[in-house]
């Protein structure tokens, strides 16, 4: 199966993505992750001011199949959450790199992005699964 991959994003081995937008970063789950989850029915997103810790769960996505932790790909502080997901959790399935984003954050250290995979490396990683 061919999965959509955002060339501007960096990816974790747990299928979260981070994309720099101006002075902030946006975090979401990859197309591979949303396909694996199946139909998303609930997303609990942390609000502004919440500190997220790299490699630790920071939220949960529930689908018709299971509830899955979303792992923070970087250390950061949440500056905004996608409130549309409260009423439209299916946006994670429909548009994981656009309207299905989870949080906007201020990075603790932008150098952490260097530890994440670029689009080409992530594509190879997904193909190996």
C-alpha positions in Angstrom: 0.0 0.0 0.0 1.2 3.5 -0.8 0.9 5.9 2.1 0.9 9.7 1.9 4.1 11.3 3.3 4.6 15.1 3.8 8.0 16.0 2.5 8.2 19.0 4.9 7.7 16.9 8.0 10.1 14.9 10.2 8.9 11.5 11.5 9.3 9.3 14.6 9.5 5.5 14.6 6.1 5.6 16.4 4.5 7.3 13.3 4.1 10.9 14.6 5.2 13.8 12.5 6.5 17.3 13.2 6.5 20.2 10.7 8.0 23.6 11.4 5.5 26.4 10.6 7.0 29.8 11.4 8.1 30.1 15.0 6.1 27.0 16.0 5.9 23.3 15.1 2.8 21.3 14.3 2.5 17.7 15.4 0.2 15.0 14.1 0.1 11.3 13.2 1.2 9.9 9.9 -1.0 8.5 7.2 0.4 5.0 8.0 -0.7 5.5 11.7 -4.2 6.7 10.8 -4.6 3.7 8.4 -3.5 1.3 11.2 -5.9 2.9 13.6 -8.9 2.6 11.2 -11.8 4.9 11.9 -10.9 7.4 14.5 -13.9 8.1 16.9 -12.3 10.2 19.6 -9.2 12.4 20.1 -8.2 13.8 23.4 -5.7 16.7 22.8 -3.8 18.5 25.5 -4.4 22.3 25.9 -2.1 25.3 25.7 0.6 25.4 28.4 0.9 21.6 28.6 4.5 20.4 28.5 5.1 17.3 26.3 8.1 15.1 26.8 10.0 13.4 23.9 9.3 9.6 23.7 6.4 9.8 26.3 2.7 9.6 25.6 1.0 13.0 25.4 -2.5 12.1 24.2 -4.7 9.2 23.1 -6.5 8.5 19.9 -9.4 6.1 20.0 -10.6 4.2 17.0 -13.2 1.5 16.4 -10.3 -0.9 16.8 -8.4 0.4 19.8 -7.1 3.3 21.9 -3.5 4.2 21.1 -1.1 6.5 22.8 0.4 9.3 20.8 4.1 9.6 21.6 5.7 13.1 21.7 8.4 13.2 19.0 10.1 16.2 20.7 10.2 18.1 24.0 7.8 21.1 23.7 5.1 23.2 25.2 1.6 23.2 23.6 0.6 26.6 22.2 -2.6 25.5 20.6 -4.8 22.4 20.2 -6.9 21.4 17.3 -10.3 22.0 18.8 -12.1 20.8 15.6 -11.1 17.2 16.6 -13.5 17.3 19.5 -16.4 17.3 17.1 -14.7 15.9 14.0 -12.2 13.2 15.1 -12.4 11.7 11.6 -10.2 14.6 10.3 -7.3 12.5 11.5 -8.3 9.9 8.9 -9.3 12.3 6.2 -6.4 14.8 6.3 -3.6 13.7 8.7 -1.2 16.3 7.5 -3.7 19.1 7.2 -6.9 19.6 9.1 -6.2 16.5 11.2 -3.2 18.0 13.0 -3.2 17.5 16.8 -1.2 20.3 18.5 0.9 23.4 17.7 4.0 23.6 20.0 7.0 25.7 20.9 10.0 23.4 20.7 12.3 23.2 23.7 15.3 22.5 21.3 14.9 22.6 17.5 18.1 20.4 17.3 15.9 17.4 18.4 14.4 17.4 14.9 17.7 16.1 13.7 17.0 12.8 15.5 13.8 12.3 13.5 13.5 10.7 10.0 13.1 12.9 6.9 10.4 11.9 4.4 12.7 9.6 2.4 13.9 7.7 5.5 10.4 7.4 6.8 9.1 6.0 3.5 11.8 3.3 3.6 10.9 2.6 7.3 7.2 2.2 6.5 8.0 0.0 3.4 10.0 -2.3 5.7 7.1 -2.9 8.0 
